[in-house]
Amino acid sequence: MSKIVTVFGATGHQGGCVIRTILNDLDLSKEFKIRGVTRDASKPEAQALAKQGIGITTADMNSKDSLRQALQNSHSVFLVTTPAWGTAGSDAELVHGKNVVDVAKEAGVEHLIFSSLLHVTGTTAGRLKHVPHFDQKAEVERYIRSLGVPATFVLREYFMTNYSMIGFIWKGENGIWTLAYPVGKEAKFPLIDISADMGKYVAASLRNRSATPGTQLLGAEDYYTPTRILEEFEQVTGNKTQFVLVDPETYKSFIPGPMGQEMLENHLFIESPGYFNGKSLEESKELVANARYKLTTWKEFLEQNKNLFAWPGIEVKMMLDGGRVEIVTNNLNLYQICNFHILSRYHMH
Ligand SMILES: NC(=O)c1ccc[n+]([C@@H]2O[C@H](COP(=O)([O-])OP(=O)(O)OC[C@H]3O[C@@H](n4cnc5c(N)ncnc54)[C@H](OP(=O)(O)O)[C@@H]3O)[C@@H](O)[C@H]2O)c1
């Protein structure tokens, strides 16, 4: 009988990618039966999974009772947690993670694969202490280790979609595509095509269970500096680009609430000591290559997703207010609005 692999975040980017990768892997799809977790089985993403034969189970990481049902008889579990963005002082992500880990321990799960990150406060000895969406994942990882649940940690990196869907690379009115960061153009960003490649690390880990428990897999195709990101963007799209260094106070002032400081420190961490604290990606890439998976390069991502940079269907109306651009449509998400504010301040006047 097939073993059950339970996938959290099944309706999202990471869990969705894990499911697609297992389904497309001849060996793993025979070895494992997939159970996808959602809080709402009626949502279209969950329904689409059910149509592909994925067992859908309803659970909320806030409720251990619901988790007990979801994890029953699970051999392996993929866990991704999400932060309570912009809610100062919230430890929701840590609580969610610990709840799942407690129940996984009770249920005797044999392999937990957790989407983790480094502890920014600890790694920088307190210099950067406002990046809870990193710290809380690292604390969940620490908790997993303390309970002795057999686990592999996939440290997922900077999403290539940040440049397309979130609009980090933006076309100004002068026709030049701009990338603006509060860190220098030689900072190293470990990039991943999250919707195509996250599952490859998880699948490689499921294939090599005896080799990976306790290890941290660094999930990135390569380190890319803003210089290289823009050079390759120009090569693939033929568009002219520029890099702009935004001073920290301006960067923060355009992002509402505690997220301003959090996103600033997130980027300062990437610049120094580095997203993975300077570690090489080679060992993790080798594991993926040995499992016969190929990671997506930034150029390949650009080729496949050129259309995403145009934000089709989004209508942006603007009011000019003392040299500031205000967006009066609410069609954009928070990141897009923040980024748009930064770029418009720097380039559209
Ligand atoms: N590195 C980067 O550049 C970058 C950029 C963006 C995000 N991130 C990180 O990526 C992570 C999010 O991953 P993602 O993009 O795959 O997420 P996503 O696409 O936003 O999906 C979130 C998933 O989590 C599930 N979920 C949320 N709260 C839940 C709860 N209480 N109980 C059970 N399930 C719950 C949702 O399921 P239902 O709604 O179906 O219940 C959904 O499937 C975050 O931790 C964030 O820090 C990183």
PDBQT file of the ligand as one rigid body, heavy atoms in Angstrom, charges set to zero:
ROOT
HETATM    1  N1  LIG A 401      11.460  34.487  -0.311  1.00  0.00    +0.000 N 
HETATM    2  C1  LIG A 401      10.572  35.251  -0.867  1.00  0.00    +0.000 C 
HETATM    3  O1  LIG A 401      10.912  35.977  -1.761  1.00  0.00    +0.000 OA
HETATM    4  C2  LIG A 401       9.155  35.143  -0.411  1.00  0.00    +0.000 A 
HETATM    5  C3  LIG A 401       8.163  35.906  -1.029  1.00  0.00    +0.000 A 
HETATM    6  C4  LIG A 401       6.844  35.729  -0.600  1.00  0.00    +0.000 A 
HETATM    7  C5  LIG A 401       6.567  34.809   0.430  1.00  0.00    +0.000 A 
HETATM    8  N2  LIG A 401       7.562  34.125   1.002  1.00  0.00    +0.000 N 
HETATM    9  C6  LIG A 401       7.318  33.132   2.074  1.00  0.00    +0.000 C 
HETATM   10  O2  LIG A 401       6.619  32.036   1.539  1.00  0.00    +0.000 OA
HETATM   11  C7  LIG A 401       5.763  31.525   2.527  1.00  0.00    +0.000 C 
HETATM   12  C8  LIG A 401       4.413  31.327   1.906  1.00  0.00    +0.000 C 
HETATM   13  O3  LIG A 401       4.520  30.314   0.965  1.00  0.00    +0.000 OA
HETATM   14  P1  LIG A 401       3.608  30.273  -0.333  1.00  0.00    +0.000 P 
HETATM   15  O4  LIG A 401       4.030  31.398  -1.223  1.00  0.00    +0.000 OA
HETATM   16  O5  LIG A 401       3.614  28.896  -0.841  1.00  0.00    +0.000 OA
HETATM   17  O6  LIG A 401       2.188  30.619   0.310  1.00  0.00    +0.000 OA
HETATM   18  P2  LIG A 401       0.858  31.007  -0.397  1.00  0.00    +0.000 P 
HETATM   19  O7  LIG A 401       0.897  30.707  -1.850  1.00  0.00    +0.000 OA
HETATM   20  O8  LIG A 401       0.502  32.385   0.072  1.00  0.00    +0.000 OA
HETATM   21  O9  LIG A 401      -0.139  29.992   0.300  1.00  0.00    +0.000 OA
HETATM   22  C9  LIG A 401      -0.280  29.899   1.689  1.00  0.00    +0.000 C 
HETATM   23  C10 LIG A 401      -0.799  28.509   2.002  1.00  0.00    +0.000 C 
HETATM   24  O10 LIG A 401      -0.828  28.350   3.423  1.00  0.00    +0.000 OA
HETATM   25  C11 LIG A 401      -2.073  27.782   3.798  1.00  0.00    +0.000 C 
HETATM   26  N3  LIG A 401      -2.423  28.273   5.137  1.00  0.00    +0.000 N 
HETATM   27  C12 LIG A 401      -2.337  29.553   5.576  1.00  0.00    +0.000 A 
HETATM   28  N4  LIG A 401      -2.736  29.627   6.859  1.00  0.00    +0.000 NA
HETATM   29  C13 LIG A 401      -3.084  28.364   7.239  1.00  0.00    +0.000 A 
HETATM   30  C14 LIG A 401      -3.573  27.798   8.450  1.00  0.00    +0.000 A 
HETATM   31  N5  LIG A 401      -3.826  28.544   9.543  1.00  0.00    +0.000 N 
HETATM   32  N6  LIG A 401      -3.796  26.475   8.477  1.00  0.00    +0.000 NA
HETATM   33  C15 LIG A 401      -3.590  25.692   7.380  1.00  0.00    +0.000 A 
HETATM   34  N7  LIG A 401      -3.113  26.174   6.206  1.00  0.00    +0.000 NA
HETATM   35  C16 LIG A 401      -2.871  27.493   6.135  1.00  0.00    +0.000 A 
HETATM   36  C17 LIG A 401      -3.059  28.244   2.741  1.00  0.00    +0.000 C 
HETATM   37  O11 LIG A 401      -4.063  27.275   2.631  1.00  0.00    +0.000 OA
HETATM   38  P3  LIG A 401      -5.646  27.599   2.551  1.00  0.00    +0.000 P 
HETATM   39  O12 LIG A 401      -5.810  29.071   2.326  1.00  0.00    +0.000 OA
HETATM   40  O13 LIG A 401      -6.114  26.789   1.381  1.00  0.00    +0.000 OA
HETATM   41  O14 LIG A 401      -6.182  27.138   3.837  1.00  0.00    +0.000 OA
HETATM   42  C18 LIG A 401      -2.198  28.282   1.480  1.00  0.00    +0.000 C 
HETATM   43  O15 LIG A 401      -2.192  27.051   0.807  1.00  0.00    +0.000 OA
HETATM   44  C19 LIG A 401       5.707  32.520   3.664  1.00  0.00    +0.000 C 
HETATM   45  O16 LIG A 401       6.258  31.903   4.793  1.00  0.00    +0.000 OA
HETATM   46  C20 LIG A 401       6.553  33.692   3.230  1.00  0.00    +0.000 C 
HETATM   47  O17 LIG A 401       7.417  34.085   4.261  1.00  0.00    +0.000 OA
HETATM   48  C21 LIG A 401       8.836  34.268   0.568  1.00  0.00    +0.000 A 
ENDROOT
TORSDOF 0
